Amino acid sequence: MTGTEPAVRRIDTTRPHPARVYDWYLGGKDNYPVDEELGRQIMAIDGGAPRAARANRWFMQRATRLLVREAGIRQFLDIGSGIPTEPNLHQIAQSTAPESRVVYVDNDPIVLAHAEALLRGTPEGATDYVQADVREPARIVEQAAQTLDFDRPVALSLIALMHFVADEDGAYDLVDALVGALAPGSCLVLSAMTADFEPENVRRGIAAYTAGGVTLVARSRDEMGRFFTGLDLLDPGVVSVADWRPELAEGESDIGPGPVSLYGAVARKA
């Protein structure tokens, strides 16, 4: 695990952080007034934001079940992992395959402060945590290779992350670099915000994030599909996270009617 300076000294509580706003949406306690303030601003625009956060989390869980049970994946690299929630990715994977190995990556020091909880996995498997930014793909792969074998298939999980990276900041190149480090048989799991369903709400939400100093990008279905160029999309392709493989749901509550403005998809590297 990287990072030796006490995390609490490096947590910036003057600006909102996406991981902590997301934690607030999910009813967590690991956030600060500045995060709650932005969360409430977004909810004033779009009262369905917490609902979307739950749907996105459930997409991650369903995708992990699919990859463990049907694709035989036993290694996971979860970038932008966020503050731990129950069940977390390693708990989903290791409940079916105890030998699964999981590396979490995040750039928010508060996640490092919770790394002990993240690292509680099965004795047969392994869990680790790397403090890094998605904009450092080579460093992420180098650090993760201490736990994962990149000569064998790895599931790369980018959940609700890439909408915080603009095209001009190399969003597609970053994903290409990470996928390029993976062995054949590996999979990419990615969800990202779209304005295809609720354009006005999303536009106003982006404005609120921008005012809080956070970059946020909404992408169309075709733009989302570009992240999977050269990969084989698994059914049902690029769809709203709420509609992705609902038969894999376990313990999900009803989020109610209406669109969820996040696309999700899973694809395999041949």
C-alpha atoms as an extended CHARMM CRD file, in Angstrom:
* protein
*
       270  EXT
         1         1  MET       CA              0.0000000000        0.0000000000        0.0000000000  PROA      1               0.0000000000
         2         2  THR       CA              1.4690000000        3.3550000000       -0.9830000000  PROA      2               0.0000000000
         3         3  GLY       CA              1.4640000000        6.5530000000        1.0380000000  PROA      3               0.0000000000
         4         4  THR       CA              3.1640000000        6.9700000000        4.3890000000  PROA      4               0.0000000000
         5         5  GLU       CA              2.1230000000       10.4760000000        5.4060000000  PROA      5               0.0000000000
         6         6  PRO       CA             -0.9460000000       10.3980000000        7.6910000000  PROA      6               0.0000000000
         7         7  ALA       CA             -3.8850000000       10.6980000000        5.3040000000  PROA      7               0.0000000000
         8         8  VAL       CA             -5.8470000000       13.0750000000        7.5200000000  PROA      8               0.0000000000
         9         9  ARG       CA             -3.1570000000       15.7510000000        7.0780000000  PROA      9               0.0000000000
        10        10  ARG       CA             -3.5840000000       15.6960000000        3.3250000000  PROA      10              0.0000000000
        11        11  ILE       CA             -7.3920000000       15.6930000000        3.0660000000  PROA      11              0.0000000000
        12        12  ASP       CA             -8.5710000000       18.9410000000        1.4810000000  PROA      12              0.0000000000
        13        13  THR       CA            -11.8530000000       19.8370000000        3.1630000000  PROA      13              0.0000000000
        14        14  THR       CA            -12.1390000000       23.1960000000        1.3960000000  PROA      14              0.0000000000
        15        15  ARG       CA            -13.1580000000       21.7410000000       -1.9760000000  PROA      15              0.0000000000
        16        16  PRO       CA            -15.6610000000       18.9970000000       -2.7640000000  PROA      16              0.0000000000
        17        17  HSD       CA            -14.3110000000       15.6550000000       -3.9290000000  PROA      17              0.0000000000
        18        18  PRO       CA            -16.3760000000       13.3380000000       -6.1630000000  PROA      18              0.0000000000
        19        19  ALA       CA            -15.7100000000       10.2840000000       -3.9650000000  PROA      19              0.0000000000
        20        20  ARG       CA            -17.0410000000       12.0830000000       -0.8950000000  PROA      20              0.0000000000
        21        21  VAL       CA            -20.0670000000       13.5670000000       -2.7050000000  PROA      21              0.0000000000
        22        22  TYR       CA            -20.8490000000       10.0300000000       -3.9200000000  PROA      22              0.0000000000
        23        23  ASP       CA            -20.4900000000        8.7910000000       -0.3380000000  PROA      23              0.0000000000
        24        24  TRP       CA            -22.9990000000       11.4170000000        0.7820000000  PROA      24              0.0000000000
        25        25  TYR       CA            -25.4540000000       10.3360000000       -1.9390000000  PROA      25              0.0000000000
        26        26  LEU       CA            -25.2030000000        6.7660000000       -0.6560000000  PROA      26              0.0000000000
        27        27  GLY       CA            -25.9130000000        7.8580000000        2.9260000000  PROA      27              0.0000000000
        28        28  GLY       CA            -22.3230000000        7.4890000000        4.1020000000  PROA      28              0.0000000000
        29        29  LYS       CA            -20.6220000000        9.4920000000        6.8590000000  PROA      29              0.0000000000
        30        30  ASP       CA            -17.1930000000        9.9410000000        5.2950000000  PROA      30              0.0000000000
        31        31  ASN       CA            -17.7510000000       13.3620000000        3.7810000000  PROA      31              0.0000000000
        32        32  TYR       CA            -17.4700000000       17.0090000000        4.7600000000  PROA      32              0.0000000000
        33        33  PRO       CA            -19.8130000000       20.0350000000        4.7030000000  PROA      33              0.0000000000
        34        34  VAL       CA            -18.3750000000       21.1760000000        1.3650000000  PROA      34              0.0000000000
        35        35  ASP       CA            -19.2800000000       17.7750000000       -0.1330000000  PROA      35              0.0000000000
        36        36  GLU       CA            -22.7780000000       17.8220000000        1.3420000000  PROA      36              0.0000000000
        37        37  GLU       CA            -23.2670000000       21.3720000000        0.0600000000  PROA      37              0.0000000000
        38        38  LEU       CA            -22.4940000000       20.3400000000       -3.5090000000  PROA      38              0.0000000000
        39        39  GLY       CA            -24.5890000000       17.1900000000       -3.1170000000  PROA      39              0.0000000000
        40        40  ARG       CA            -27.5720000000       19.2490000000       -1.9950000000  PROA      40              0.0000000000
        41        41  GLN       CA            -27.0670000000       21.6740000000       -4.8980000000  PROA      41              0.0000000000
        42        42  ILE       CA            -27.1550000000       18.7570000000       -7.3330000000  PROA      42              0.0000000000
        43        43  MET       CA            -30.2400000000       17.2980000000       -5.6390000000  PROA      43              0.0000000000
        44        44  ALA       CA            -32.0120000000       20.6440000000       -5.9590000000  PROA      44              0.0000000000
        45        45  ILE       CA            -31.4520000000       20.2970000000       -9.6990000000  PROA      45              0.0000000000
        46        46  ASP       CA            -31.9330000000       16.5460000000       -9.9410000000  PROA      46              0.0000000000
        47        47  GLY       CA            -33.5670000000       14.8340000000       -6.9980000000  PROA      47              0.0000000000
        48        48  GLY       CA            -32.7010000000       11.4810000000       -8.5520000000  PROA      48              0.0000000000
        49        49  ALA       CA            -28.9420000000       11.8240000000       -8.0090000000  PROA      49              0.0000000000
        50        50  PRO       CA            -28.8270000000        9.4400000000       -4.9880000000  PROA      50              0.0000000000
        51        51  ARG       CA            -30.9770000000        6.9950000000       -6.9590000000  PROA      51              0.0000000000
        52        52  ALA       CA            -28.4660000000        7.1140000000       -9.8150000000  PROA      52              0.0000000000
        53        53  ALA       CA            -25.6100000000        6.5440000000       -7.3650000000  PROA      53              0.0000000000
        54        54  ARG       CA            -27.3200000000        3.4070000000       -6.0470000000  PROA      54              0.0000000000
        55        55  ALA       CA            -28.0490000000        2.1390000000       -9.5750000000  PROA      55              0.0000000000
        56        56  ASN       CA            -24.4090000000        2.6760000000      -10.4920000000  PROA      56              0.0000000000
        57        57  ARG       CA            -23.2110000000        0.7920000000       -7.4310000000  PROA      57              0.0000000000
        58        58  TRP       CA            -25.4950000000       -2.1090000000       -8.2570000000  PROA      58              0.0000000000
        59        59  PHE       CA            -24.1540000000       -2.1450000000      -11.8200000000  PROA      59              0.0000000000
        60        60  MET       CA            -20.6680000000       -2.6780000000      -10.3800000000  PROA      60              0.0000000000
        61        61  GLN       CA            -21.9290000000       -5.5570000000       -8.2540000000  PROA      61              0.0000000000
        62        62  ARG       CA            -23.7580000000       -7.2370000000      -11.1450000000  PROA      62              0.0000000000
        63        63  ALA       CA            -20.7760000000       -6.8570000000      -13.4750000000  PROA      63              0.0000000000
        64        64  THR       CA            -18.4580000000       -8.3600000000      -10.8630000000  PROA      64              0.0000000000
        65        65  ARG       CA            -20.7770000000      -11.3490000000      -10.3890000000  PROA      65              0.0000000000
        66        66  LEU       CA            -20.8590000000      -11.9230000000      -14.1380000000  PROA      66              0.0000000000
        67        67  LEU       CA            -17.0800000000      -11.7800000000      -14.4940000000  PROA      67              0.0000000000
        68        68  VAL       CA            -16.4310000000      -14.1390000000      -11.5870000000  PROA      68              0.0000000000
        69        69  ARG       CA            -19.1970000000      -16.6480000000      -12.2890000000  PROA      69              0.0000000000
        70        70  GLU       CA            -19.3400000000      -16.6970000000      -16.0870000000  PROA      70              0.0000000000
        71        71  ALA       CA            -16.0080000000      -15.2980000000      -17.3430000000  PROA      71              0.0000000000
        72        72  GLY       CA            -13.7890000000      -16.9420000000      -14.7280000000  PROA      72              0.0000000000
        73        73  ILE       CA            -12.0100000000      -13.6880000000      -13.8460000000  PROA      73              0.0000000000
        74        74  ARG       CA            -10.0490000000      -13.8800000000      -10.5970000000  PROA      74              0.0000000000
        75        75  GLN       CA             -8.1650000000      -10.5620000000      -10.6940000000  PROA      75              0.0000000000
        76        76  PHE       CA             -9.6540000000       -7.0800000000      -10.4360000000  PROA      76              0.0000000000
        77        77  LEU       CA             -8.1740000000       -3.5940000000      -10.7570000000  PROA      77              0.0000000000
        78        78  ASP       CA            -10.7160000000       -1.0530000000       -9.4830000000  PROA      78              0.0000000000
        79        79  ILE       CA             -9.6160000000        2.5140000000      -10.2870000000  PROA      79              0.0000000000
        80        80  GLY       CA            -11.5610000000        5.3210000000       -8.6620000000  PROA      80              0.0000000000
        81        81  SER       CA            -12.7670000000        2.8580000000       -6.0460000000  PROA      81              0.0000000000
        82        82  GLY       CA            -14.1400000000        5.5220000000       -3.7180000000  PROA      82              0.0000000000
        83        83  ILE       CA            -14.9320000000        5.2360000000       -0.0410000000  PROA      83              0.0000000000
        84        84  PRO       CA            -15.7680000000        1.6500000000        0.9770000000  PROA      84              0.0000000000
        85        85  THR       CA            -19.4210000000        0.6060000000        0.9820000000  PROA      85              0.0000000000
        86        86  GLU       CA            -20.9510000000       -2.7610000000        1.7840000000  PROA      86              0.0000000000
        87        87  PRO       CA            -20.6070000000       -4.9840000000       -0.1470000000  PROA      87              0.0000000000
        88        88  ASN       CA            -17.4550000000       -3.7870000000       -1.8590000000  PROA      88              0.0000000000
        89        89  LEU       CA            -16.0160000000       -5.2900000000       -5.0340000000  PROA      89              0.0000000000
        90        90  HSD       CA            -13.6550000000       -7.7040000000       -3.2850000000  PROA      90              0.0000000000
        91        91  GLN       CA            -16.5100000000       -9.0140000000       -1.1280000000  PROA      91              0.0000000000
        92        92  ILE       CA            -18.6240000000       -9.7200000000       -4.2180000000  PROA      92              0.0000000000
        93        93  ALA       CA            -15.7550000000      -11.4580000000       -6.0140000000  PROA      93              0.0000000000
        94        94  GLN       CA            -14.4040000000      -13.4160000000       -3.0610000000  PROA      94              0.0000000000
        95        95  SER       CA            -17.8340000000      -14.6070000000       -1.9510000000  PROA      95              0.0000000000
        96        96  THR       CA            -17.8930000000      -16.7140000000       -5.1230000000  PROA      96              0.0000000000
        97        97  ALA       CA            -14.1510000000      -17.2220000000       -5.6620000000  PROA      97              0.0000000000
        98        98  PRO       CA            -12.2330000000      -16.7760000000       -2.3840000000  PROA      98              0.0000000000
        99        99  GLU       CA             -8.9270000000      -16.8230000000       -4.2620000000  PROA      99              0.0000000000
       100       100  SER       CA             -9.7690000000      -13.5910000000       -6.1220000000  PROA      100             0.0000000000
       101       101  ARG       CA             -7.1660000000      -10.8270000000       -5.9950000000  PROA      101             0.0000000000
       102       102  VAL       CA             -8.3030000000       -7.1900000000       -5.9440000000  PROA      102             0.0000000000
       103       103  VAL       CA             -6.3820000000       -3.9110000000       -6.1080000000  PROA      103             0.0000000000
       104       104  TYR       CA             -8.2230000000       -0.6830000000       -5.3520000000  PROA      104             0.0000000000
       105       105  VAL       CA             -6.9250000000        2.6630000000       -6.6510000000  PROA      105             0.0000000000
       106       106  ASP       CA             -8.0520000000        6.1500000000       -5.6700000000  PROA      106             0.0000000000
       107       107  ASN       CA             -6.5390000000        9.6280000000       -5.4200000000  PROA      107             0.0000000000
       108       108  ASP       CA             -8.5040000000       10.8740000000       -2.3910000000  PROA      108             0.0000000000
       109       109  PRO       CA             -6.5320000000       10.5770000000        0.8680000000  PROA      109             0.0000000000
       110       110  ILE       CA             -9.7430000000        9.8400000000        2.7790000000  PROA      110             0.0000000000
       111       111  VAL       CA             -9.9410000000        6.5480000000        0.8900000000  PROA      111             0.0000000000
       112       112  LEU       CA             -6.4180000000        5.7690000000        2.0770000000  PROA      112             0.0000000000
       113       113  ALA       CA             -7.6310000000        6.4200000000        5.6130000000  PROA      113             0.0000000000
       114       114  HSD       CA            -10.1950000000        3.6490000000        5.0770000000  PROA      114             0.0000000000
       115       115  ALA       CA             -7.7850000000        1.2700000000        3.3610000000  PROA      115             0.0000000000
       116       116  GLU       CA             -7.7580000000       -1.0640000000        6.3560000000  PROA      116             0.0000000000
       117       117  ALA       CA            -11.4430000000       -1.7740000000        5.7570000000  PROA      117             0.0000000000
       118       118  LEU       CA            -10.7700000000       -2.2200000000        2.0400000000  PROA      118             0.0000000000
       119       119  LEU       CA             -8.0480000000       -4.7550000000        2.7140000000  PROA      119             0.0000000000
       120       120  ARG       CA            -10.1360000000       -7.1860000000        4.7560000000  PROA      120             0.0000000000
       121       121  GLY       CA            -10.5210000000      -10.0220000000        2.3240000000  PROA      121             0.0000000000
       122       122  THR       CA            -10.3600000000      -13.7980000000        2.3580000000  PROA      122             0.0000000000
       123       123  PRO       CA             -7.1350000000      -15.5270000000        3.4230000000  PROA      123             0.0000000000
       124       124  GLU       CA             -7.1240000000      -17.4210000000        0.1100000000  PROA      124             0.0000000000
       125       125  GLY       CA             -7.1770000000      -14.2360000000       -1.9490000000  PROA      125             0.0000000000
       126       126  ALA       CA             -5.5560000000      -10.8170000000       -1.7280000000  PROA      126             0.0000000000
       127       127  THR       CA             -6.6510000000       -7.1990000000       -1.5230000000  PROA      127             0.0000000000
       128       128  ASP       CA             -4.4240000000       -4.1530000000       -1.7930000000  PROA      128             0.0000000000
       129       129  TYR       CA             -4.7330000000       -0.4010000000       -2.2010000000  PROA      129             0.0000000000
       130       130  VAL       CA             -2.7430000000        2.0490000000       -4.3310000000  PROA      130             0.0000000000
       131       131  GLN       CA             -3.0730000000        5.7910000000       -3.9040000000  PROA      131             0.0000000000
       132       132  ALA       CA             -2.8110000000        7.1720000000       -7.4340000000  PROA      132             0.0000000000
       133       133  ASP       CA             -4.7110000000        9.0770000000      -10.1010000000  PROA      133             0.0000000000
       134       134  VAL       CA             -6.1570000000        7.5350000000      -13.2640000000  PROA      134             0.0000000000
       135       135  ARG       CA             -3.9440000000       10.0080000000      -15.1280000000  PROA      135             0.0000000000
       136       136  GLU       CA             -0.9580000000        7.9020000000      -14.0080000000  PROA      136             0.0000000000
       137       137  PRO       CA             -1.6510000000        4.6140000000      -15.8410000000  PROA      137             0.0000000000
       138       138  ALA       CA              1.9760000000        3.4130000000      -15.8930000000  PROA      138             0.0000000000
       139       139  ARG       CA              2.3590000000        3.9990000000      -12.1520000000  PROA      139             0.0000000000
       140       140  ILE       CA             -0.9470000000        2.2570000000      -11.4300000000  PROA      140             0.0000000000
       141       141  VAL       CA              0.0530000000       -0.8280000000      -13.4080000000  PROA      141             0.0000000000
       142       142  GLU       CA              3.5080000000       -0.8980000000      -11.8250000000  PROA      142             0.0000000000
       143       143  GLN       CA              2.0920000000       -0.7110000000       -8.2880000000  PROA      143             0.0000000000
       144       144  ALA       CA             -0.7920000000       -3.1080000000       -8.9740000000  PROA      144             0.0000000000
       145       145  ALA       CA              1.6300000000       -5.6670000000      -10.4090000000  PROA      145             0.0000000000
       146       146  GLN       CA              2.8330000000       -6.2900000000       -6.8510000000  PROA      146             0.0000000000
       147       147  THR       CA             -0.5210000000       -8.0270000000       -6.2620000000  PROA      147             0.0000000000
       148       148  LEU       CA             -1.8740000000       -8.8610000000       -9.7260000000  PROA      148             0.0000000000
       149       149  ASP       CA             -0.3480000000      -10.9790000000      -12.4840000000  PROA      149             0.0000000000
       150       150  PHE       CA             -0.7630000000       -8.9520000000      -15.6760000000  PROA      150             0.0000000000
       151       151  ASP       CA              0.1210000000      -12.0050000000      -17.7640000000  PROA      151             0.0000000000
       152       152  ARG       CA             -3.2740000000      -13.4080000000      -16.7560000000  PROA      152             0.0000000000
       153       153  PRO       CA             -6.7480000000      -11.8840000000      -17.2900000000  PROA      153             0.0000000000
       154       154  VAL       CA             -7.6620000000       -8.8730000000      -15.1660000000  PROA      154             0.0000000000
       155       155  ALA       CA            -10.9860000000       -7.0490000000      -14.9150000000  PROA      155             0.0000000000
       156       156  LEU       CA            -10.3620000000       -3.3030000000      -15.1380000000  PROA      156             0.0000000000
       157       157  SER       CA            -13.1540000000       -1.4810000000      -13.3200000000  PROA      157             0.0000000000
       158       158  LEU       CA            -13.7070000000        2.2270000000      -14.0920000000  PROA      158             0.0000000000
       159       159  ILE       CA            -16.9940000000        2.9360000000      -12.3550000000  PROA      159             0.0000000000
       160       160  ALA       CA            -18.3680000000        6.5000000000      -12.5710000000  PROA      160             0.0000000000
       161       161  LEU       CA            -14.8260000000        7.7690000000      -13.0740000000  PROA      161             0.0000000000
       162       162  MET       CA            -14.1630000000        8.8230000000      -16.6550000000  PROA      162             0.0000000000
       163       163  HSD       CA            -16.8040000000       11.5500000000      -16.6610000000  PROA      163             0.0000000000
       164       164  PHE       CA            -14.3740000000       13.4390000000      -14.3980000000  PROA      164             0.0000000000
       165       165  VAL       CA            -11.7360000000       13.3860000000      -17.1660000000  PROA      165             0.0000000000
       166       166  ALA       CA            -12.2870000000       15.6030000000      -20.2040000000  PROA      166             0.0000000000
       167       167  ASP       CA            -11.4880000000       14.5450000000      -23.7610000000  PROA      167             0.0000000000
       168       168  GLU       CA             -8.7950000000       17.2220000000      -23.9590000000  PROA      168             0.0000000000
       169       169  ASP       CA             -7.1660000000       15.6890000000      -20.8750000000  PROA      169             0.0000000000
       170       170  GLY       CA             -6.7900000000       12.4050000000      -22.7330000000  PROA      170             0.0000000000
       171       171  ALA       CA             -9.7170000000       10.3830000000      -21.3680000000  PROA      171             0.0000000000
       172       172  TYR       CA             -9.6930000000        7.8640000000      -24.2170000000  PROA      172             0.0000000000
       173       173  ASP       CA             -5.8970000000        7.5970000000      -24.2870000000  PROA      173             0.0000000000
       174       174  LEU       CA             -5.8390000000        6.8260000000      -20.5550000000  PROA      174             0.0000000000
       175       175  VAL       CA             -8.3060000000        3.9710000000      -20.9460000000  PROA      175             0.0000000000
       176       176  ASP       CA             -6.3940000000        2.6920000000      -23.9880000000  PROA      176             0.0000000000
       177       177  ALA       CA             -3.1450000000        2.6980000000      -21.9940000000  PROA      177             0.0000000000
       178       178  LEU       CA             -4.7060000000        0.7560000000      -19.1360000000  PROA      178             0.0000000000
       179       179  VAL       CA             -6.4090000000       -1.7760000000      -21.4040000000  PROA      179             0.0000000000
       180       180  GLY       CA             -3.1610000000       -2.1140000000      -23.3580000000  PROA      180             0.0000000000
       181       181  ALA       CA             -1.4400000000       -3.4040000000      -20.2140000000  PROA      181             0.0000000000
       182       182  LEU       CA             -3.9640000000       -6.2340000000      -19.8360000000  PROA      182             0.0000000000
       183       183  ALA       CA             -3.6370000000       -9.8150000000      -21.0570000000  PROA      183             0.0000000000
       184       184  PRO       CA             -6.0500000000      -11.3380000000      -23.5740000000  PROA      184             0.0000000000
       185       185  GLY       CA             -9.2190000000      -12.4900000000      -21.8540000000  PROA      185             0.0000000000
       186       186  SER       CA             -9.2340000000       -9.4220000000      -19.6320000000  PROA      186             0.0000000000
       187       187  CYS       CA            -12.3630000000       -7.2810000000      -19.3540000000  PROA      187             0.0000000000
       188       188  LEU       CA            -13.2010000000       -3.5900000000      -19.0960000000  PROA      188             0.0000000000
       189       189  VAL       CA            -16.1140000000       -2.5320000000      -16.8660000000  PROA      189             0.0000000000
       190       190  LEU       CA            -16.9940000000        1.1290000000      -17.2950000000  PROA      190             0.0000000000
       191       191  SER       CA            -19.8600000000        3.4330000000      -16.3900000000  PROA      191             0.0000000000
       192       192  ALA       CA            -20.0790000000        7.1390000000      -17.1520000000  PROA      192             0.0000000000
       193       193  MET       CA            -22.5610000000        9.9760000000      -17.1710000000  PROA      193             0.0000000000
       194       194  THR       CA            -24.6750000000       10.8420000000      -20.1790000000  PROA      194             0.0000000000
       195       195  ALA       CA            -27.0420000000       13.6530000000      -21.1160000000  PROA      195             0.0000000000
       196       196  ASP       CA            -28.9480000000       11.4490000000      -23.5620000000  PROA      196             0.0000000000
       197       197  PHE       CA            -31.8860000000       10.8970000000      -21.1820000000  PROA      197             0.0000000000
       198       198  GLU       CA            -32.1820000000       14.1360000000      -19.1650000000  PROA      198             0.0000000000
       199       199  PRO       CA            -30.2060000000       16.8030000000      -21.0350000000  PROA      199             0.0000000000
       200       200  GLU       CA            -31.3370000000       19.8500000000      -19.0570000000  PROA      200             0.0000000000
       201       201  ASN       CA            -30.8940000000       18.2850000000      -15.6160000000  PROA      201             0.0000000000
       202       202  VAL       CA            -27.4580000000       17.0090000000      -16.5730000000  PROA      202             0.0000000000
       203       203  ARG       CA            -26.4230000000       20.3740000000      -18.0270000000  PROA      203             0.0000000000
       204       204  ARG       CA            -27.3510000000       22.1340000000      -14.7980000000  PROA      204             0.0000000000
       205       205  GLY       CA            -25.6240000000       19.4530000000      -12.7430000000  PROA      205             0.0000000000
       206       206  ILE       CA            -22.4190000000       19.9050000000      -14.7260000000  PROA      206             0.0000000000
       207       207  ALA       CA            -22.6130000000       23.6450000000      -14.0920000000  PROA      207             0.0000000000
       208       208  ALA       CA            -22.9020000000       23.0380000000      -10.3380000000  PROA      208             0.0000000000
       209       209  TYR       CA            -19.9020000000       20.6860000000      -10.3280000000  PROA      209             0.0000000000
       210       210  THR       CA            -17.8910000000       23.1720000000      -12.4100000000  PROA      210             0.0000000000
       211       211  ALA       CA            -18.7120000000       25.9500000000       -9.9530000000  PROA      211             0.0000000000
       212       212  GLY       CA            -17.3730000000       23.6700000000       -7.2130000000  PROA      212             0.0000000000
       213       213  GLY       CA            -14.1120000000       23.2330000000       -9.1050000000  PROA      213             0.0000000000
       214       214  VAL       CA            -14.8690000000       19.7070000000      -10.3600000000  PROA      214             0.0000000000
       215       215  THR       CA            -14.6090000000       18.7430000000      -14.0470000000  PROA      215             0.0000000000
       216       216  LEU       CA            -17.6300000000       16.7830000000      -15.2660000000  PROA      216             0.0000000000
       217       217  VAL       CA            -18.3080000000       15.5730000000      -18.8020000000  PROA      217             0.0000000000
       218       218  ALA       CA            -21.4760000000       14.0000000000      -20.2020000000  PROA      218             0.0000000000
       219       219  ARG       CA            -20.9820000000       11.6660000000      -23.1620000000  PROA      219             0.0000000000
       220       220  SER       CA            -23.4020000000       10.3030000000      -25.7400000000  PROA      220             0.0000000000
       221       221  ARG       CA            -23.8910000000        6.5880000000      -26.3010000000  PROA      221             0.0000000000
       222       222  ASP       CA            -21.5170000000        6.7050000000      -29.2790000000  PROA      222             0.0000000000
       223       223  GLU       CA            -18.9170000000        8.6140000000      -27.2520000000  PROA      223             0.0000000000
       224       224  MET       CA            -19.2650000000        6.0640000000      -24.4590000000  PROA      224             0.0000000000
       225       225  GLY       CA            -18.7720000000        3.3140000000      -27.0150000000  PROA      225             0.0000000000
       226       226  ARG       CA            -15.3880000000        4.7710000000      -28.0080000000  PROA      226             0.0000000000
       227       227  PHE       CA            -13.9580000000        3.5950000000      -24.6780000000  PROA      227             0.0000000000
       228       228  PHE       CA            -14.5150000000        0.0130000000      -25.8810000000  PROA      228             0.0000000000
       229       229  THR       CA            -12.8880000000        0.3570000000      -29.3130000000  PROA      229             0.0000000000
       230       230  GLY       CA            -11.1890000000       -2.9110000000      -30.2390000000  PROA      230             0.0000000000
       231       231  LEU       CA            -12.9480000000       -4.8610000000      -27.4790000000  PROA      231             0.0000000000
       232       232  ASP       CA            -15.8440000000       -7.3040000000      -27.6880000000  PROA      232             0.0000000000
       233       233  LEU       CA            -18.8860000000       -5.8760000000      -25.9310000000  PROA      233             0.0000000000
       234       234  LEU       CA            -20.8320000000       -8.3460000000      -23.8340000000  PROA      234             0.0000000000
       235       235  ASP       CA            -24.6290000000       -8.3270000000      -23.9990000000  PROA      235             0.0000000000
       236       236  PRO       CA            -26.5590000000       -6.0690000000      -23.6940000000  PROA      236             0.0000000000
       237       237  GLY       CA            -23.8860000000       -3.6090000000      -24.8610000000  PROA      237             0.0000000000
       238       238  VAL       CA            -23.9470000000        0.0570000000      -23.8250000000  PROA      238             0.0000000000
       239       239  VAL       CA            -27.1450000000        0.6900000000      -21.8590000000  PROA      239             0.0000000000
       240       240  SER       CA            -28.3100000000        2.6270000000      -18.8260000000  PROA      240             0.0000000000
       241       241  VAL       CA            -26.7400000000        1.0610000000      -15.7360000000  PROA      241             0.0000000000
       242       242  ALA       CA            -30.2470000000        0.3740000000      -14.4110000000  PROA      242             0.0000000000
       243       243  ASP       CA            -30.9320000000       -1.8740000000      -17.4220000000  PROA      243             0.0000000000
       244       244  TRP       CA            -27.6770000000       -3.8470000000      -17.4590000000  PROA      244             0.0000000000
       245       245  ARG       CA            -28.2330000000       -7.5730000000      -16.7470000000  PROA      245             0.0000000000
       246       246  PRO       CA            -30.9840000000       -7.1680000000      -14.0890000000  PROA      246             0.0000000000
       247       247  GLU       CA            -31.1420000000      -10.9690000000      -13.6780000000  PROA      247             0.0000000000
       248       248  LEU       CA            -27.8190000000      -10.7410000000      -11.7920000000  PROA      248             0.0000000000
       249       249  ALA       CA            -29.3190000000       -8.4910000000       -9.1150000000  PROA      249             0.0000000000
       250       250  GLU       CA            -29.0590000000       -9.6320000000       -5.5070000000  PROA      250             0.0000000000
       251       251  GLY       CA            -30.4120000000       -7.5970000000       -2.6190000000  PROA      251             0.0000000000
       252       252  GLU       CA            -31.2120000000       -4.5150000000       -4.6890000000  PROA      252             0.0000000000
       253       253  SER       CA            -34.1270000000       -2.3020000000       -3.7210000000  PROA      253             0.0000000000
       254       254  ASP       CA            -36.5380000000       -0.7970000000       -6.2240000000  PROA      254             0.0000000000
       255       255  ILE       CA            -35.1520000000        2.5020000000       -7.5130000000  PROA      255             0.0000000000
       256       256  GLY       CA            -38.4820000000        3.4080000000       -9.0680000000  PROA      256             0.0000000000
       257       257  PRO       CA            -39.3580000000        4.5470000000      -12.5780000000  PROA      257             0.0000000000
       258       258  GLY       CA            -37.4890000000        7.0190000000      -14.7130000000  PROA      258             0.0000000000
       259       259  PRO       CA            -34.1350000000        7.1680000000      -16.4780000000  PROA      259             0.0000000000
       260       260  VAL       CA            -30.7110000000        6.8720000000      -14.8500000000  PROA      260             0.0000000000
       261       261  SER       CA            -28.2720000000        9.1630000000      -16.6440000000  PROA      261             0.0000000000
       262       262  LEU       CA            -25.3170000000        6.7890000000      -16.5700000000  PROA      262             0.0000000000
       263       263  TYR       CA            -24.3120000000        4.3700000000      -19.2900000000  PROA      263             0.0000000000
       264       264  GLY       CA            -22.6110000000        1.1240000000      -18.3850000000  PROA      264             0.0000000000
       265       265  ALA       CA            -21.0200000000       -1.6850000000      -20.3400000000  PROA      265             0.0000000000
       266       266  VAL       CA            -18.6280000000       -4.6310000000      -20.0480000000  PROA      266             0.0000000000
       267       267  ALA       CA            -16.2880000000       -5.7480000000      -22.8250000000  PROA      267             0.0000000000
       268       268  ARG       CA            -13.6590000000       -8.4590000000      -23.3120000000  PROA      268             0.0000000000
       269       269  LYS       CA            -10.1720000000       -8.1100000000      -24.7500000000  PROA      269             0.0000000000
       270       270  ALA       CA             -9.5710000000      -10.8110000000      -27.3710000000  PROA      270             0.0000000000
